[in-house]
Each structure stands twice: as structure tokens, then as C-alpha cells.
Amino acid sequence: MSEPLYERNQLGVGFTFHNPVIYLDRWLNSWKDDKPLLDIGCGHGVNTHAALMHGAQVIATDMDKPDLSKWLNDLPETQQKAVTCRAAKLPENIPFADNAFCGILCAEVFHFLANEEVTPSINELYRILEPGGTLLLTCCSCDVDVLKTTGLSREIRDGVRQSPLTVSGQRDYLNLLAQAAKAFNCPKITDPVLAAHKINIPGRDFCFFAPEQLAVLMKNAGFIIEVCEQGEAPHYPVWSHGDQDQIRIIAKKPV
Ligand SMILES: C[S@@+](CC[C@H](N)C(=O)[O-])C[C@H]1O[C@@H](n2cnc3c(N)ncnc32)[C@H](O)[C@@H]1O
């Protein structure tokens, strides 16, 4: 059997992934000697690791101060010194100055936000990014294949059409996944996945996004959207995958 592309997140919530984020280069290439990169919701730090290998300075954050010692201690001293680990939680605890970063990564974090936290979080990301800086954001889409049978996508898109600036994607994720498992009708496959989610996402809602709504909210905050697309996310810990599962956004703060 092949190795899973994820593991239980020991430090924060959810799963953490083994594969670096798509468009990683866009985040890495936004690094300019004078300001660090920010990895927000870094989990076990797969992307922070890549940034250190690239030679960048990085601030790695999660809801609690991340402990990256599992791999960090094996890096040369210069790279160990190039990372600072701090606690930061969207949207209410972002302890950074305006324009502090040249590049921000927010990979697979937004779906953990509540509806009312989404716009304030976008505003905070905008505030701490320097003019000309790049934000790379990925998260789970409302079109995620595994929940196709639940009608989630249509429901969320109807809501967006009625009220484009109101975020209403928050759902009881475990309940939706259980519904989808029932429709899939193969407990041998779905039971272990449901059990893992119960442990890793205990009592958590999930916020499912329509990419066009995220883009509008980000434009409203001042961002220029360079990429807004959906694609595959084979690392999501579910039993079926589609080509619209993940939202990827690359946005710039105007100079
Ligand atoms: C699915 S993991 C992704 C980890 C990493 N970015 C990656 O791509 O492997 C999501 C991470 O976001 C963190 N997180 C959840 N809600 C957050 C919030 N409101 N602010 C900051 N981080 C948050 C979780 O603790 C977790 O480490």
C-alpha cells in the first residue's frame, strides 16, 4: 500500500501534509532579503522547510507556537537561525506590523475559519503584506468530490449568488462526511476515514468556499488577483478525489 500524503497534526487541528503547496515557487520567489516570508498555519512545516532550503528568512506560525524541532535540528545552523516560530491565529491574533512581509503563505487554513472570520482574516493578511508582496492561499472548495452527493456545492453557490459578500460556507463537516460515506456504501473504506476525522477535527465545523466569492472578498480588501483556480488535491485525507477539490489563489498587494 502506498504511503499516505498526510498525517495527524500533533500541534494544531486537522491533518498536515507531506507535499509542499502547489505554486510553492511563487511564495519562495517573493522573498527579498530585507523582509521575511510568513507561513501561517504551518502545521508540521513542510513549506517552511522548503523556504529555508531556498535560503529565505521565515516566520513560521500556527495557533500555538509551532515546534519544528523534529526536522529543524538536522539543518545547518544558518538555516536554523533563519526561522522564527511564533503563535498567530487568524483573524484575532496576528501580532505583526503593517507591511511586515514580502510573501505570505496560507495553505489549507481558511476552511478552519468560521463564516464571520473570513473577511477579517483577509483584511489582516492584506495589512501585514507589503505593497508589491504576494499572498499564496489554498483551501478546500465547496465542489470537493467526496461531498458531491450531499448537494453542498449547489447550496453554497446558491447562497453566494443571493448575497455575494456574505460568507455562509460553514458546515458540520463530520456530519456531511458521514452522509457522503453512507451514499458511498463501502464502510470498509469510509469507516477508517471517518474515525480519523473524528480524532483530528473534533467538534469542528469546516468552511467550504466558492473560489469566485473568495476572489471578490479579496478584491474588496484591495488585493489584485493573479490566479484564482480549482484543481486536484490528492493529499486530502478522503476516499475520493476530483479535479475541483482545492482552491488556489495568488494575490498581490498593489504597489
Ligand atoms: C491542514 S493544516 C495545514 C498545514 C500546512 N499549512 C500544510 O499545508 O501542510 C491547517 C493548519 O492551520 C492551522 N489553523 C487552523 N485554524 C487557524 C487559524 N484560525 N489561524 C491560524 N492557523 C490556523 C491548524 O492548526 C493547522 O496546523
Ligand as a Chemical Component Dictionary entry (heavy atoms), coordinates in Angstrom:
data_LIG
# 
_chem_comp.id                   LIG 
_chem_comp.type                 NON-POLYMER 
_chem_comp.pdbx_formal_charge   0 
_chem_comp.three_letter_code    LIG 
# 
loop_
_chem_comp_atom.comp_id 
_chem_comp_atom.atom_id 
_chem_comp_atom.alt_atom_id 
_chem_comp_atom.type_symbol 
_chem_comp_atom.charge 
_chem_comp_atom.model_Cartn_x 
_chem_comp_atom.model_Cartn_y 
_chem_comp_atom.model_Cartn_z 
_chem_comp_atom.pdbx_ordinal 
LIG C1  C1  C 0  -4.466 21.318 7.242  1  
LIG S1  S1  S 1  -3.214 22.019 8.256  2  
LIG C2  C2  C 0  -2.114 22.650 7.006  3  
LIG C3  C3  C 0  -0.697 22.777 7.494  4  
LIG C4  C4  C 0  0.288  23.309 6.459  5  
LIG N1  N1  N 0  -0.041 24.656 6.070  6  
LIG C5  C5  C 0  0.368  22.405 5.263  7  
LIG O1  O1  O 0  -0.048 22.803 4.165  8  
LIG O2  O2  O -1 0.842  21.261 5.439  9  
LIG C6  C6  C 0  -4.004 23.517 8.811  10 
LIG C7  C7  C 0  -3.226 24.281 9.850  11 
LIG O3  O3  O 0  -3.874 25.529 10.093 12 
LIG C8  C8  C 0  -3.898 25.778 11.476 13 
LIG N2  N2  N 0  -5.032 26.679 11.763 14 
LIG C9  C9  C 0  -6.334 26.364 11.884 15 
LIG N3  N3  N 0  -7.062 27.460 12.140 16 
LIG C10 C10 C 0  -6.188 28.503 12.143 17 
LIG C11 C11 C 0  -6.334 29.905 12.361 18 
LIG N4  N4  N 0  -7.533 30.446 12.624 19 
LIG N5  N5  N 0  -5.232 30.684 12.308 20 
LIG C12 C12 C 0  -4.011 30.133 12.051 21 
LIG N6  N6  N 0  -3.810 28.823 11.859 22 
LIG C13 C13 C 0  -4.896 28.004 11.908 23 
LIG C14 C14 C 0  -4.030 24.400 12.089 24 
LIG O4  O4  O 0  -3.633 24.365 13.439 25 
LIG C15 C15 C 0  -3.167 23.563 11.189 26 
LIG O5  O5  O 0  -1.841 23.463 11.620 27 
# 
loop_
_chem_comp_bond.comp_id 
_chem_comp_bond.atom_id_1 
_chem_comp_bond.atom_id_2 
_chem_comp_bond.value_order 
_chem_comp_bond.pdbx_ordinal 
LIG C1  S1  SING 1  
LIG S1  C2  SING 2  
LIG S1  C6  SING 3  
LIG C2  C3  SING 4  
LIG C3  C4  SING 5  
LIG C4  N1  SING 6  
LIG C4  C5  SING 7  
LIG C5  O1  DOUB 8  
LIG C5  O2  SING 9  
LIG C6  C7  SING 10 
LIG C7  O3  SING 11 
LIG C7  C15 SING 12 
LIG O3  C8  SING 13 
LIG C8  N2  SING 14 
LIG C8  C14 SING 15 
LIG N2  C9  SING 16 
LIG N2  C13 SING 17 
LIG C9  N3  DOUB 18 
LIG N3  C10 SING 19 
LIG C10 C11 SING 20 
LIG C10 C13 DOUB 21 
LIG C11 N4  SING 22 
LIG C11 N5  DOUB 23 
LIG N5  C12 SING 24 
LIG C12 N6  DOUB 25 
LIG N6  C13 SING 26 
LIG C14 O4  SING 27 
LIG C14 C15 SING 28 
LIG C15 O5  SING 29 
# 
